[in-house]
Amino acid sequence: MNNDEPYYLSPSRQLTEAEQALIWKKPQSHKASEEELRICKEIKRNWNRGEMKIANILLEGDAGSGKTQLAKALSAHFGLPYTKVTCFADMDKSDIIGAILPVISSERMEKMEPAEQIALKALYESDGFQSASEVLMNVLGVTREKAAQKMKQLLKLAAENSEGETVEYRFYPSEIVRAYEKGYILEIQEPTVIRDAAVLMALNSALEPDGGINLPTEIVRRHPDFIAVITTNRSYAGTRPLNEALRDRVQHTEKMDLPTKSVMIERAMAKTGYTDRNVMDVLAEIIIVLDQTARAHAIKGVAGMRSFFYWTDAVAGGASAKQSLYHKVIYKITTDSEEIKLLEEALHSKGLLTGLEEVESEVKKNENLTS
């Protein structure tokens, strides 16, 4: 491991080759934000201070505000493997802790559907390094939520096909338990969508500083390097306010908004390869104004970094900046005529539509000179 990173938390720790592969590698387009460096400094400063240790982080903000990027960046800074779990409404306790699965005979397995045979064989042959969900995601090519649903179906099928037999049982830990026990950075995405209070209670207990998770086979203790990063959207459809008990276990929170204009431009330049700062300055300013206007008028859509990247890329590819503004940004926020009018009025009052026309004519002039 390269221990030159100033924020490495456990430089003497020996990671396996598979664990080293889970440490996030910063792409060239990544530019460290104020929030990112602030979290790194706080965690490093308190890492060996006992009860003052910071190991549960909350990142709360709109879609596209960089929450997951930040969570991954912490992996690179701290030298810790990164993994994630995406919460969904019907999560149950087995999704938090894992599940016990009977190992059924090969004769009975042959009578099952081919997809079920493939899934069970993959689980039986797994080395325990991956969680059950990860195994099923890889072998079936499905989402984490679909993998969790499939695991429940397999549990039922295996139980039905092992009746009357003396069978071996194997426990398959969840991704949460794996990260908790092995000391990884775990991003917990959108716990606000979980409906079952019992599931939230299980998650709460897992985030206790010196806590443990009661598994059917043992009690797993929290690894000293385990860091939980909860990422959640503000005012997102289907979400509820973050559970108070869960929020209380957080030791550091960041309100994630758009980064500064200069950081926006640097990231977009690295991401798209486009280098005209005059054009990008206007595009970034428009994104900022649209974001502020949407919030002020309770328009549900978001003008974020993803929109900025795709809009910049379209302009770099020769698209009209004004036309692509609608297809890459405004229509992504809303297609309601009244709301679009509010957004346009905000841009007009700041002179940004005129500015967009000016940079567009400048771009065309430069293209004519170079052609």
For each residue, the residues with C-beta under 8 A, 3 or more apart:
1: 8 11 15 20 79
2: 5 79
3: 8 11 79
4:
5: 2 8 76 77 78 79
6: 44
7: 40 41 43 44 77 78
8: 1 3 5 11 77 78 79
9: 43 44 47 78 79 80 225
10: 13 79 80 183 224 225
11: 1 3 8 79
12:
13: 10 79 183 225
14:
15: 1 19 20 23 81
16: 19 20
17: 20 21
18: 21 22 129
19: 15 16 22 23 81 182 184
20: 1 15 16 17 23 81
21: 17 18
22: 18 19 75 81 82 83 184
23: 15 19 20 75 76 79 80 81 82
24: 72 73 75 76 82
25: 76
26: 30 73 76
27: 30 270
28: 270
29: 267 270 271
30: 26 27 69 73 267 270
31: 263 266 267 270
32: 36 37 73
33: 36 37 66 70 259 263
34: 37 38 259 260
35: 38 39 59 70 254 256
36: 32 33 39 40 70 73 74 77
37: 32 33 34 40 41
38: 34 35 41 42 254
39: 35 36 42 43 57 70 74 252 254
40: 7 36 37 43 44 74 77 78
41: 7 37 38 44 45
42: 38 39 45 46 54 252
43: 7 9 39 40 46 47 54 55 57 74 78 227 252
44: 6 7 9 40 41 47
45: 41 42 49
46: 42 43 49 52 53 54
47: 9 43 44 53 54
48: 53
49: 45 46 52 53
50: 53
51: 209
52: 46 49
53: 46 47 48 49 50 209 251
54: 42 43 46 47 57 251 252
55: 43 209 226 227 228 251
56: 207 227 228 230 249 250 251 252
57: 39 43 54 74 227 228 229 230 250 251 252 253 254
58: 229 230 232 242 247 250 252 253 254
59: 35 67 70 71 229 230 231 232 253 254 256
60: 231 232 233 234 242 253 254 255 256
61: 65 66 67 233 234 254 255 256 257
62: 65 233 234 256 257 291 302 304
63: 233 236 302 304 306
64: 302 304 305 306 307
65: 61 62 256 257 258 304 305
66: 33 61 69 70 256 259 305
67: 59 61 70 71 231 256
68: 71 72 84 187 189 231
69: 30 66 72 73
70: 33 35 36 39 59 66 67 73 74 229 254 256
71: 59 67 68 74 75 82 84 185 187 229 231
72: 24 68 69 75 76 82 187
73: 24 26 30 32 36 69 70 76 77
74: 36 39 40 43 57 70 71 77 78 80 82 185 227 229
75: 22 23 24 71 72 78 79 80 81 82 185
76: 5 23 24 25 26 72 73 79
77: 5 7 8 36 40 73 74
78: 5 7 8 9 40 43 74 75 185 227
79: 1 2 3 5 8 9 10 11 13 23 75 76
80: 9 10 23 74 75 183 184 185 225 227
81: 15 19 20 22 23 75 179 182 184 185
82: 22 23 24 71 72 74 75 184 185 187
83: 22 175 178 179 184 185 186 187
84: 68 71 175 186 187 188 189
85: 133 144 174 175 176 186 187 188 189
86: 143 144 145 189 190
87: 91 188 189 190 191 192 193 194
88: 91 145 148 193 194
89: 193 194 195 238
90: 195 196
91: 87 88 95 96 148 194 196 199
92: 95 96 196 198 199
93: 96 97 198 199 202
94: 97 98 99 151 152 155 174
95: 91 92 133 148 174 199
96: 91 92 93 174 176 199 202 203 206 213
97: 93 94 173 174 176 177 202 213 214 215
98: 94 131 132 171 172 173 174 177 215
99: 94 132 151 152 155 171 172
100: 169 170 171 172 216 217
101: 123 132 154 155 158 169 170 171 172
102: 158 159 161 162 167 168 169
103: 124 158 167 168 169 170
104: 108 109 120 158 161 162 165 167
105: 108 109 165
106: 109 110
107: 110 111
108: 104 105 111 112 161 162
109: 104 105 106 112 117 120 121 161
110: 106 107 117
111: 107 108 161
112: 108 109 116 117 120 157 161
113: 116 117
114: 117 118
115: 118 119 140
116: 112 113 119 120 153 154 157
117: 109 110 112 113 114 120 121
118: 114 115 121 122 139 140
119: 115 116 122 123 136 139 140 150 154
120: 104 109 112 116 117 123 124 154 158
121: 109 117 118 124 125
122: 118 119 125 126 135 136 138 139
123: 101 119 120 126 132 135 136 154 170 172
124: 103 120 121 170
125: 121 122
126: 122 123 129 130 132 135 172
127: 130
128: 173
129: 18 126
130: 126 127 134 135 138 178
131: 98 134 135 172 173 174 175 177 178
132: 98 99 101 123 126 135 136 147 151 172 173 174
133: 85 95 136 137 144 147 148 151 174 175
134: 130 131 137 138 147 175
135: 122 123 126 130 131 132 138 139 172
136: 119 122 123 132 133 139 140 142 147 150 151
137: 133 134 140 141 142 143 144 147
138: 122 130 134 135 141
139: 118 119 122 135 136
140: 115 118 119 136 137 146 147 150
141: 137 138
142: 136 137 146 147 150
143: 86 137 146 147
144: 85 86 133 137 147 148
145: 86 88 148 149
146: 140 142 143 149 150
147: 132 133 134 136 137 140 142 143 144 150 151
148: 88 91 95 133 144 145 151 152
149: 145 146 152 153
150: 119 136 140 142 146 147 153 154
151: 94 99 132 133 136 147 148 154 155 172
152: 94 99 148 149 155 156
153: 116 149 150 156 157
154: 101 116 119 120 123 150 151 157 158
155: 94 99 101 151 152 158 159
156: 152 153 159 160
157: 112 116 153 154 160 161
158: 101 102 103 104 120 154 155 161 162
159: 102 155 156 162 163
160: 156 157 163
161: 102 104 108 109 111 112 157 158
162: 102 104 108 158 159 165 167
163: 159 160
164:
165: 104 105 162
166:
167: 102 103 104 162
168: 102 103
169: 100 101 102 103
170: 100 101 103 123 124
171: 98 99 100 101 215 216 217
172: 98 99 100 101 123 126 131 132 135 151
173: 97 98 128 131 132 177 178 181 215 220
174: 85 94 95 96 97 98 131 132 133 177 178
175: 83 84 85 131 133 134 178 179 186
176: 85 96 97 179 180 186 188 203 206 213
177: 97 98 131 173 174 180 181 213 215 220
178: 83 130 131 173 174 175 181 182 184
179: 81 83 175 176 182 183 184 185 186 226
180: 176 177 186 206 213 220 222 223 226
181: 173 177 178 220 221 223
182: 19 81 178 179 223
183: 10 13 80 179 223 224 225 226
184: 19 22 80 81 82 83 178 179 225 226 227
185: 71 74 75 78 80 81 82 83 179 227 229
186: 83 84 85 175 176 179 180 226 227 228 229
187: 68 71 72 82 83 84 85 229 230 231
188: 84 85 87 176 191 203 228 229 230 231
189: 68 84 85 86 87 231 232
190: 86 87 193 231 232 233 236 239
191: 87 188 194 200 203 230 232 242 243 246
192: 87 232 233 236 239 240 241 242 243
193: 87 88 89 190 238 239 240
194: 87 88 89 91 191 199 200 203
195: 89 90
196: 90 91 92 199 200
197: 200 201
198: 92 93 201 202
199: 91 92 93 95 96 194 196 202 203
200: 191 194 196 197 203 204 243 245 246
201: 197 198 204 205 245
202: 93 96 97 198 199 205 206 213
203: 96 176 188 191 194 199 200 206 207 246
204: 200 201 207 208 243 245 246 249
205: 201 202 208 211 212 213
206: 96 176 180 202 203 211 213 222 228
207: 56 203 204 211 228 246 249
208: 204 205 211 222 249
209: 51 53 55 222
210: 222
211: 205 206 207 208 221 222
212: 205 219 220 221 222
213: 96 97 176 177 180 202 205 206 219 220
214: 97 219
215: 97 98 171 173 177 218 219 220
216: 100 171
217: 100 171
218: 215
219: 212 213 214 215
220: 173 177 180 181 212 213 215
221: 181 211 212
222: 180 206 208 209 210 211 212 226
223: 180 181 182 183 226
224: 10 183
225: 9 10 13 80 183 184
226: 55 179 180 183 184 186 222 223
227: 43 55 56 57 74 78 80 184 185 186
228: 55 56 57 186 188 206 207
229: 57 58 59 70 71 74 185 186 187 188
230: 56 57 58 59 187 188 191 242 246 250
231: 59 60 67 68 71 187 188 189 190
232: 58 59 60 189 190 191 192 236 239 242
233: 60 61 62 63 190 192 236 239
234: 60 61 62
235: 239 300
236: 63 190 192 232 233 239
237: 300
238: 89 193
239: 190 192 193 232 233 235 236
240: 192 193
241: 192
242: 58 60 191 192 230 232 246 247
243: 191 192 200 204 246 247
244: 247 248
245: 200 201 204 248 249
246: 191 200 203 204 207 230 242 243 249 250
247: 58 242 243 244 250
248: 244 245
249: 56 204 207 208 245 246
250: 56 57 58 230 246 247 253
251: 53 54 55 56 57
252: 39 42 43 54 56 57 58
253: 57 58 59 60 250
254: 35 38 39 57 58 59 60 61 70
255: 60 61
256: 35 59 60 61 62 65 66 67 70
257: 61 62 65 291
258: 65 264 287 288 291 304 305
259: 33 34 66 263 264 267 305
260: 34 263 264
261: 264 265 281 284 285 288
262: 265 266
263: 31 33 259 260 266 267
264: 258 259 260 261 267 268 284 287 305 308
265: 261 262 268 269 277 280 281 284
266: 31 262 263 269 270
267: 29 30 31 259 263 264 270 271 305 309
268: 264 265 271 272 274 280 283 284 308 309 312
269: 265 266 272 273 274 275 280
270: 27 28 29 30 31 266 267
271: 29 267 268 309 312 313
272: 268 269 309 312 313 316
273: 269 316
274: 268 269 279 280 312 313 315 316
275: 269
276: 279 280 363
277: 265 280 281
278: 281 282 359 362
279: 274 276 282 283 315 321 359 362 363
280: 265 268 269 274 276 277 283 284 312
281: 261 265 277 278 284 285
282: 278 279 285 286 321 352 355 356 359
283: 268 279 280 286 287 308 311 312 315 321
284: 261 264 265 268 280 281 287 288 308
285: 261 281 282 288 289 350 352 355
286: 282 283 289 290 325 329 347 352 356
287: 258 264 283 284 290 291 303 304 307 308 311 329
288: 258 261 284 285 291 292
289: 285 286 292 293 346 347 350 352
290: 286 287 293 294 303 329 330 333 343 346 347
291: 62 257 258 287 288 294 295 302 303 304
292: 288 289 295 296 346
293: 289 290 296 297 299 342 343 346
294: 290 291 297 299 300 301 302 303 333 334 343
295: 291 292 298 299
296: 292 293
297: 293 294 339 342
298: 295
299: 293 294 295 333 334 339 342 343
300: 235 237 294 334
301: 294 332 333 334
302: 62 63 64 291 294 307 332 333
303: 287 290 291 294 307 308 329 332 333
304: 62 63 64 65 258 287 291 307 308
305: 64 65 66 258 259 264 267 308 309
306: 63 64 309 310
307: 64 287 302 303 304 310 311 328 329 332
308: 264 268 283 284 287 303 304 305 311 312 329
309: 267 268 271 272 305 306 312 313
310: 306 307 313 314 328
311: 283 287 307 308 314 315 324 325 328 329
312: 268 271 272 274 280 283 308 309 315 316
313: 271 272 274 309 310 316 317
314: 310 311 317 319 324 327 328
315: 274 279 283 311 312 318 319 321 324 363
316: 272 273 274 312 313
317: 313 314
318: 315
319: 314 315 323 324
320: 323 324 360
321: 279 282 283 315 324 325 356 359 360 363
322: 325 353 356 357 360
323: 319 320 326 327
324: 311 314 315 319 320 321 327 328
325: 286 311 321 322 328 329 330 356
326: 323 329 330 331
327: 314 323 324 331
328: 307 310 311 314 324 325 332
329: 286 287 290 303 307 308 311 325 326 332 333
330: 290 325 326 333 334 340 343
331: 326 327 334 335
332: 301 302 303 307 328 329
333: 290 294 299 301 302 303 329 330 339 343
334: 294 299 300 301 330 331 339 340 343
335: 331 340
336: 339 340
337: 340 341
338: 341 342
339: 297 299 333 334 336 342 343
340: 330 334 335 336 337 343 344
341: 337 338 344 345
342: 293 297 299 338 339 345 346
343: 290 293 294 299 330 333 334 339 340 346 347
344: 340 341 347 348 353
345: 341 342 348 349
346: 289 290 292 293 342 343 349 350
347: 286 289 290 343 344 350 352 353
348: 344 345 351 352 353
349: 345 346
350: 285 289 346 347
351: 348 354 355
352: 282 285 286 289 347 348 355 356
353: 322 344 347 348 356 357
354: 351 357 358
355: 282 285 351 352 358 359
356: 282 286 321 322 325 352 353 359 360
357: 322 353 354 360 361
358: 354 355 361 362
359: 278 279 282 321 355 356 362 363
360: 320 321 322 356 357 363 364
361: 357 358 364 365
362: 278 279 358 359 365 366
363: 276 279 315 321 359 360 366 367
364: 360 361 367 368
365: 361 362 368 369
366: 362 363 369 370
367: 363 364 370 371
368: 364 365 371
369: 365 366
370: 366 367
371: 367 368
